Amino acid sequence: MGAIEDHIGQRVVFGRIVRDSRDVESKRETVLESGDEVVLAGPASALIKAGTSIGPEIEGAEVLREISGDALGVLVTNNTLHGRTLNEIADRVGDAARGVFLRDLTRRGQEVPVTPETMIYVGDVMTLVGATHDVERAAAKVGQVMRYGDRTDIAFLAAGIAAGLLIGLLSFKVGSFAIALGGAGGTLLVGLICGWLRTRRPTVGSFPPAAQQTLSDIGLGGFIASIGLANGPAAIAAIQSHGLMLFSLGIVVTLVPMTIATIVAYRILHLNPVIICGALAGAMTVDAAVTGTCERADSQTPVLGVAVPYAVGNVLLTILGPVIVTLTYSG
């Protein structure tokens, strides 16, 4: 059987062998016989070609019914794998990697393209797929299994929120200016630190994506509603008093910085235009713009430019508010 797998190539393996309604142990040394029903695992293109070497494809509902598949997130902690390519790791792990495939690879929160020459480092998160027993066997050779469930790391999140609120209570003076982050600014700062910590240690701060999206939607909607209700009357009065001038100044204040930033990023820094769009959306701290940029690009690439401008924009917006009020207040 091993010779057939090598002939087909592309890491195609025999997942199960049924002979006369009985299971036959699937090993490379196993000899196939005419009439055996087998389950193959591997890339789709290779499986299509396998029919010419093995035999015709069958429906196989009964054969597949007994196979349970799984996808496990695994944090790479094995130091012997550090700095090695996927090809080298497959050779090093040997039979432990048989029947297991790498679906995606994440490094410090960013998805890494997967090729045979991709290097693996301690701290990376692999998503391994395959039959349950095969995946668990391979995961033990790679590192620590990350069980994705529906539980939230409440202690981690509560400690982060509490620390943010406490930091927000602190204030300090710069000359005659009293500067304080406030509850929102302190929580934002601690959130950035906790997010960085989770990229380094993905085993802490578990938060199911569905719960994240729910809180994000509610928070964004509530934020827009509260700002509108609180400032709506003042905005209407300002428009009635200043009219076209206020509208024109808004256009200038919005477009001039973005235009200058685009020219500098593209002409001087030579950044990718897709990443520039993500950076501008982050600098304006507009989540909807980030989502729209990713949808327009049909990729998550714009997110690479969001994090730093978004963080800087939020922190500066929080800190400079009291400064501007102090400079302009004449009472």
C-alpha positions in Angstrom: 0.0 0.0 0.0 2.9 2.3 0.7 4.1 2.0 -2.8 0.7 3.1 -4.2 0.7 6.1 -1.9 4.2 7.1 -3.1 3.1 6.6 -6.7 0.1 8.9 -6.3 2.1 11.4 -4.3 0.8 14.7 -2.8 0.5 13.0 0.6 -2.5 10.9 -0.4 -3.1 8.2 2.2 -5.5 5.2 2.7 -7.7 6.2 5.6 -9.7 2.9 5.8 -9.7 -0.5 4.1 -12.8 -2.7 4.1 -12.4 -6.4 2.8 -15.4 -8.7 2.8 -17.2 -6.4 5.2 -14.3 -6.4 7.7 -11.8 -3.7 8.5 -8.2 -4.2 7.6 -5.5 -2.3 9.4 -4.3 0.6 7.3 -0.5 0.4 7.3 2.0 1.1 4.6 2.9 -2.6 4.7 -0.7 -3.7 4.1 -1.2 -5.5 0.7 -4.3 -4.6 -1.1 -6.5 -7.2 -2.8 -9.0 -7.0 -5.7 -12.4 -6.0 -4.4 -11.2 -4.0 -1.4 -13.1 -0.9 -0.6 -10.8 1.9 0.4 -11.1 5.5 1.7 -8.5 7.9 0.4 -7.6 11.2 2.0 -5.6 14.0 0.3 -5.9 17.0 -2.1 -8.9 16.9 -4.4 -6.8 17.0 -7.5 -4.8 14.0 -6.5 -7.8 12.0 -5.4 -9.4 12.5 -8.9 -6.2 11.1 -10.5 -6.1 8.2 -8.1 -8.8 6.3 -9.9 -6.5 5.4 -12.7 -4.1 3.7 -10.3 -6.6 2.0 -7.9 -10.0 1.6 -9.5 -13.4 3.3 -10.0 -14.9 5.6 -7.4 -17.9 4.3 -5.5 -20.6 6.0 -3.4 -19.0 4.6 -0.2 -21.7 5.8 2.3 -21.2 2.7 4.5 -17.5 2.9 4.4 -17.4 6.6 5.3 -20.0 6.3 8.0 -17.5 4.8 10.5 -14.9 7.5 10.0 -15.0 10.5 12.3 -13.1 13.6 11.2 -11.8 16.5 13.4 -10.1 19.8 13.2 -7.8 20.8 16.0 -6.0 24.0 16.7 -2.5 23.2 17.9 -0.1 25.7 19.5 3.5 24.9 18.4 5.6 24.3 21.5 8.0 21.7 20.3 11.4 23.4 20.1 12.8 20.8 17.6 10.3 22.1 15.0 11.3 25.8 15.3 12.6 27.3 12.1 12.0 24.2 10.0 9.9 24.0 6.8 6.7 22.0 6.5 8.5 19.5 4.3 11.2 19.0 6.9 8.7 18.7 9.7 6.7 16.1 7.7 9.9 14.0 7.3 10.9 14.5 10.9 7.5 13.5 12.4 7.2 10.6 10.0 4.3 8.3 10.3 2.7 10.5 13.0 1.8 13.0 10.2 0.2 10.3 8.1 -3.4 11.2 7.2 -3.1 14.7 8.7 -3.3 17.9 6.7 -2.6 21.5 7.6 -5.7 23.7 6.9 -4.3 27.0 7.9 -1.4 28.6 9.9 -1.7 31.7 12.2 1.3 33.7 13.5 0.7 36.4 16.1 -2.9 36.7 15.0 -2.1 36.9 11.2 -2.8 34.2 8.7 0.4 32.9 7.0 0.3 31.4 3.5 0.9 27.6 3.5 3.4 26.1 1.1 5.8 23.2 1.5 8.6 25.7 2.2 6.7 27.7 4.8 8.8 27.8 8.0 7.2 27.0 11.4 8.1 28.8 14.6 7.3 28.2 18.3 4.1 30.1 19.1 2.5 29.5 15.7 -1.0 28.1 15.7 -1.8 25.2 13.3 -5.2 23.9 12.3 -4.8 20.2 11.6 -7.6 18.2 10.0 -8.0 14.5 9.4 -9.4 11.5 11.1 -9.8 12.1 14.9 -7.2 9.5 16.0 -4.7 10.7 13.3 -5.1 14.4 14.3 -4.6 13.7 18.0 -1.5 11.6 17.3 0.1 14.3 15.2 -0.9 17.1 17.6 1.0 15.4 20.4 4.2 15.7 18.3 3.6 19.4 17.5 2.6 21.0 20.8 -0.4 21.9 22.9 -4.0 21.3 21.6 -6.3 24.3 21.8 -9.8 23.1 22.4 -12.1 25.6 20.7 -15.3 25.5 22.6 -18.2 27.8 23.6 -16.6 28.9 26.9 -15.2 32.4 27.6 -12.2 33.1 29.7 -14.2 35.3 32.1 -11.3 35.8 34.5 -9.0 37.2 31.8 -11.6 39.5 30.3 -12.9 40.8 33.7 -9.3 41.5 34.9 -8.6 43.4 31.7 -11.8 45.5 32.0 -11.1 46.3 35.7 -7.5 47.3 35.0 -8.7 49.5 32.1 -11.2 51.3 34.3 -8.6 51.8 37.1 -6.1 53.2 34.6 -8.8 55.5 33.3 -9.1 57.1 36.8 -5.5 58.2 36.8 -4.7 61.7 35.7 -1.5 63.7 35.3 -0.5 67.3 34.5 1.6 68.5 31.6 2.2 72.1 32.4 -1.2 73.6 32.9 -3.0 70.7 31.2 -4.7 67.9 33.1 -4.7 64.8 31.0 -6.7 61.6 31.8 -7.6 58.6 29.6 -11.0 58.1 31.2 -12.8 54.8 31.4 -13.0 54.3 27.6 -9.3 55.3 27.0 -8.0 53.1 29.8 -10.1 50.1 28.7 -8.9 50.6 25.1 -5.2 50.7 26.2 -5.6 47.6 28.3 -7.5 45.9 25.4 -4.6 46.5 23.1 -2.2 45.0 25.6 -4.4 42.0 26.2 -4.8 41.5 22.4 -1.0 41.6 22.0 -0.7 39.1 24.9 -3.2 36.7 23.3 -1.2 36.7 20.0 1.8 35.6 22.0 -0.1 33.1 24.2 -3.2 32.0 22.4 -4.2 29.6 25.2 -5.4 32.6 27.3 -8.3 34.9 26.8 -10.6 32.5 25.0 -13.6 34.4 23.5 -15.9 32.6 21.0 -16.2 34.4 17.7 -20.0 34.4 17.8 -19.9 36.2 21.2 -17.3 38.7 19.9 -19.5 39.5 16.9 -22.6 40.0 19.0 -20.9 42.4 21.5 -19.3 44.2 18.6 -22.6 44.8 16.8 -24.4 45.8 20.0 -21.5 48.1 21.1 -21.2 49.8 17.7 -24.9 50.3 17.4 -25.2 51.6 21.0 -22.2 53.9 20.5 -23.7 55.5 17.3 -27.2 55.8 19.0 -25.8 57.4 22.1 -23.6 59.9 20.2 -26.5 60.8 18.0 -29.0 61.3 20.9 -26.5 63.3 22.9 -25.2 65.6 20.2 -28.1 65.7 17.8 -29.6 69.0 19.1 -26.3 70.7 19.2 -25.4 69.5 15.7 -28.7 70.8 14.3 -28.2 74.2 16.0 -24.7 74.4 14.5 -25.9 73.6 11.0 -28.6 76.2 11.3 -26.1 78.8 12.5 -23.2 78.1 10.1 -24.7 76.0 7.4 -22.5 75.6 4.3 -19.3 76.7 6.1 -19.6 73.9 8.7 -20.2 71.3 6.0 -17.3 72.6 3.9 -14.9 72.5 6.9 -16.0 69.0 7.7 -15.1 67.9 4.1 -11.7 69.6 4.4 -10.9 68.2 7.8 -11.8 64.7 6.6 -10.3 64.6 3.1 -7.0 66.6 3.5 -5.4 64.3 6.1 -6.5 61.2 4.2 -5.2 62.5 0.9 -1.8 63.5 2.3 -1.5 60.1 4.1 -2.3 58.2 0.9 0.3 60.1 -1.1 3.0 59.7 1.6 2.2 55.9 2.1 2.2 55.2 -1.6 4.9 57.5 -3.0 7.4 57.6 -0.1 6.7 54.5 2.0 5.8 52.4 -1.1 3.1 50.5 0.7 0.6 48.2 -1.0 -2.6 50.2 -1.9 -4.8 47.5 -0.3 -2.9 47.8 3.0 -3.1 51.6 2.7 -6.9 51.5 2.5 -7.0 49.4 5.6 -4.6 51.8 7.4 -6.8 54.8 6.5 -9.9 53.0 7.7 -8.0 52.2 11.0 -6.7 55.8 11.4 -10.3 57.1 11.1 -11.3 54.5 13.7 -14.3 53.5 11.6 -15.1 49.7 11.9 -17.6 49.8 9.0 -14.8 51.2 6.7 -12.6 48.3 7.7 -15.3 45.8 6.9 -16.1 47.5 3.6 -12.5 47.6 2.6 -12.1 43.8 3.2 -15.3 43.1 1.3 -14.2 45.2 -1.7 -10.8 43.6 -1.8 -12.4 40.1 -1.3 -9.5 39.5 1.1 -8.4 40.0 4.7 -5.2 41.7 3.5 -6.4 45.3 4.4 -6.5 44.2 8.1 -2.7 44.1 8.1 -2.7 47.9 8.0 -5.5 48.5 10.5 -4.1 47.7 13.9 -1.4 50.4 14.6 -3.3 53.4 13.0 -6.5 52.3 14.8 -4.7 52.1 18.2 -2.9 55.4 17.7 -6.0 57.1 16.5 -8.1 56.0 19.4 -5.5 56.9 22.0 -4.7 60.3 20.5 -8.4 61.1 20.2 -8.9 60.3 23.8 -5.8 62.3 25.1 -6.1 65.3 22.8 -9.8 66.0 23.6 -9.1 67.6 27.0 -6.1 69.4 25.5 -8.1 71.0 22.7 -10.9 71.9 25.1 -8.4 73.6 27.5 -6.8 75.5 24.6 -10.1 76.8 23.2 -11.9 77.4 26.5 -11.9 81.1 27.5 -14.2 80.9 30.5 
